Amino acid sequence: MNNFFHADAFLNLYDVSRETIERLTIYSRILISCNKKTNIISESTESSIWLRHFADSAKLYNLLEEIDKKSDNQKNVCDIGTGGGFPGLVLAIMNKEKKLKLKFSLIDSNKKKINFLKTVLSEVDLDVQLINERAEKIKQKQDIILSRAVAPLTEFFHFTNDMLKKNTIFILPKGKTWEKEINELKKKWHYKVNIVTNNKIIDNSGGVTLVFKEIKKK
């Protein structure tokens, strides 16, 4: 599947415009070019960017759509440990076309990766805030927090605690060990969680996306 999942497959799966595909194509070219000097993604995944990084990020967009439908207010969306821009930059590119009421921020402590993201943003003409800082030092309250494989849930909830407000929502893709992480999380946190099964075209590893609401420390 990896060798055959490219731009056309992404377009068919997510029904985006050709303009969005063009922005993602520019993104992928810059990513491959910069990856030779800066370790942004694993070299082994360069041939499967459209599946492993773009499609895997884009699967979260329908969850953002569901949140957007329930509110008339703009939402701050924060991607913690964004690295090469996954999932936040992919979602922001999709949103340039679809125009949900979302304002994106990408956080990463690695300055080289932030500089890479600046280059991509300039080339795809996108207004996204970049923050070169460790997440635990961020105090600004967020409406929606995203993160892809940054830390176990208990640790993640701890270092994002200052960013939470009453209605903050976490959208967190997790691998097949997610149930073990949930069991640990229950000991220290109150929350409601919706477990979204991944589309097997994108991921058949047993991973899920966890959507947390009403988050509060015990």
N, C-alpha and C positions, 0 to 999 in steps of 0.2 A: 504493500500500500504506500509506503513512504516514497518510493521512486516514482509513483504515478500521481500523488496528491500535490498539485501545484495550483496556479492561479484559477484555472477554469473549475477545478473541483471545489475550491473555496467559494467561488462565485455561485455555483450551483447549491452549495450547502447553506449559504447565508444570504443569498439574494441581495447582494450589494451592487452598487453601480460600478461602471467601468472606471469612473474617476477614483473610487475607493480602491479598486484593484491596482490602478496605476500608482497611487500613493504607497500601497503596500509593496509593490514591485520596486519602487525607488528605495523604500526602507530596507528590503532584502538585499539589494545591491550594496548599499552603504554598510550594512551589517557584515556581509561577507568580506568586503574590502577592509573594514576596520578590525575585523576579527583576527587578521593576520598579525596585527601589532598589539591589540588589546584583547585579552581573553574574555569576550562578552558572552559567548555561548560555547558549548563543547564543540570541538571541530567535527566530531562524529555526527552532529545534528545539522551541519551546514546544508547537507543534501535534502533535508526534510524540514526546512524552515516553515513552509506553508502548513504543514500538519502539526509538527511538534511545538511550534511557537505561535504561529498566527491563528490557526484553527482552534488550538487549545486555549488561547486567550479569548477568541471571539465567542466561544460557547457561553461566556458569562453575559453577553449583551442582552439576551432576552430577560435575564434576571433584573438588569437595570431598567429595562422597559417596563416590567411589572411594577417596580418601585415608582417610576416616573408617572405612571398612570394614576397613582393614588395621591399625588400631590401636585399643587400648582406652583410650588416654590422651587427655585433652583437648588440643587444638591451639590455639596462639595464631595468629590470622589477622590480618595487618596490611595495610591498604590505604593505599598511599603516594600522596600527591597526590590525595586522594579528591575534592576539589572539592565538588560537590553531593552526594557520597555514592555515587559510581559507581566501581567496582561494589560496594564494601563494605557500604553501608547497605542496598541492595536485597537482597543475600545474607543479611544479618543478619535482615532482616524475614522472608525465606523460612524462615530457620532457627528463628525463634520457633515456627513451626508444626511443622517437621520434626525439630527437636531433635537435630541432629548434635552431637558433642562438640567444639564450637568456641567460642572466645572472641574477639570481634572488637575491633580497634582501628583507628580512622580517623585518619590523619595528614595535616595540611595546614598550610602556613605562613601562609595567609590567615585572619586572625582573623574577618573578616566571614563567611566560609564556615563556619568552626567555630561561630560563633554561630547561623547558619542551621541547622546540623545539630543543635545543642542544642534548638532549637525543635521540629524534627521528632521527635527522640527522646522529648521530653516528651509530644508529642501521640499518638505510637503506642505509648507505654509499652514502651520497649526499653532494655536495659542494654548499652550499647556505650561503650567508652573513646574519648574524643576527645583528640587531642594536637595542640596548636598549636605546631608546630616544623618546622624543615627536616629532611628525612629523614637527611641526612648527620650530624646531631648526635644521632641516636637510637642508643644502644648496646645496648638490650635485645634479646636474641636472640629470633628468631621461627621458628616452625615452617613457616608458609606466608606468603608475601609476594605480594600482588596489586598491580597497578597498570595504569591505563588511559591510555595515550598521554601519559606524563609525560616520557620521555626516550628517546633511542636506547639500545639494549641495552648497549653498552660503557660508556656514561656511567652508566646505571642500576645495573649490576653494581658499578661503582666506588663510588658513594655509598651503596650498601647493604651494603658489605663487612663493616662492624662488626656488622651485624644477623644475619649468617650463623652457623649452627652446622653440624655434620656432616650432618644430614639435612634442612636447610632446602629447601623446594620453592618455586619461583617459578611463578606462573600469570599469564601476561602476554598479553592480547589485542594483536595487532599488525595493521597495515594491509598493503597489497599490497607494500610495500618490505621485508618481513620477511626475505627471503633475503639481501638486501644487508647488513642488520644482523647476521645470523648469520655471514656471511663475515668481517665485521670482528671480531666477538666471538671467533672461533676463534683469533685471533692472541694473545689475552691471557688466555683462560680455558679451563679444563677443565670439562666438563659432559656430562650426558646430556640429550637433549631429545626430547619427544614432540610432534609437530605435529598439532594437532586442527583439522580443517577446519570453518569456520563453517556453520551452518544457513543456507541461502540465503533462507529466509523472513525471517531477521533481517538478514543481511548478504551481499550478492552482489558485493562489491567485490574479492574475492580475498584478503581478510584471513584470518588464522588465530589460534588461541590456542596459545601456546608454553608447555609445561610442562617446566621445568628441574629436574633433580635432580643430586646429586653435584657441586655447584658448588665449584670451587677455582681460585684465581688461579695462573697459570703462574709 
